[in-house]
Amino acid sequence: MAAPRDQKRPQRKKTFIRKRICRFCADKTLTIDYKDVKILTSFIGDQGKIVPSRIFGNCAKHQRKCCEAIKRARQIALLPYSGTSRVVR
């Protein structure tokens, strides 16, 4: 006879995961602009990729605006396409 399911699997500890809050929703004075390189560099990883919203905690609306601003800043050479060179202004 097979053992009940509860005895087969070990019990996992429940971990508390804090819900990340969008910083743009929390602080209404912050704006997303392609000319503001300091804010946009925090949304780019080491390799030059755009950090996803599940990691950074942006809401969908602000994540779309961030991606659009990063792409515009890359187009006019305010931000690099790759992560090899860091632009500090």
Buried (B, 14 or more C-beta within 10 A) or exposed (E): EEEEEEEEEEEEEEEEEEEEEBBBEEEEEBEBEBEBBEBBBEBBEEEBEBBEBEEBBBBEEBBEBBBEBBEBBBEEEBBBEEEEEEEEE
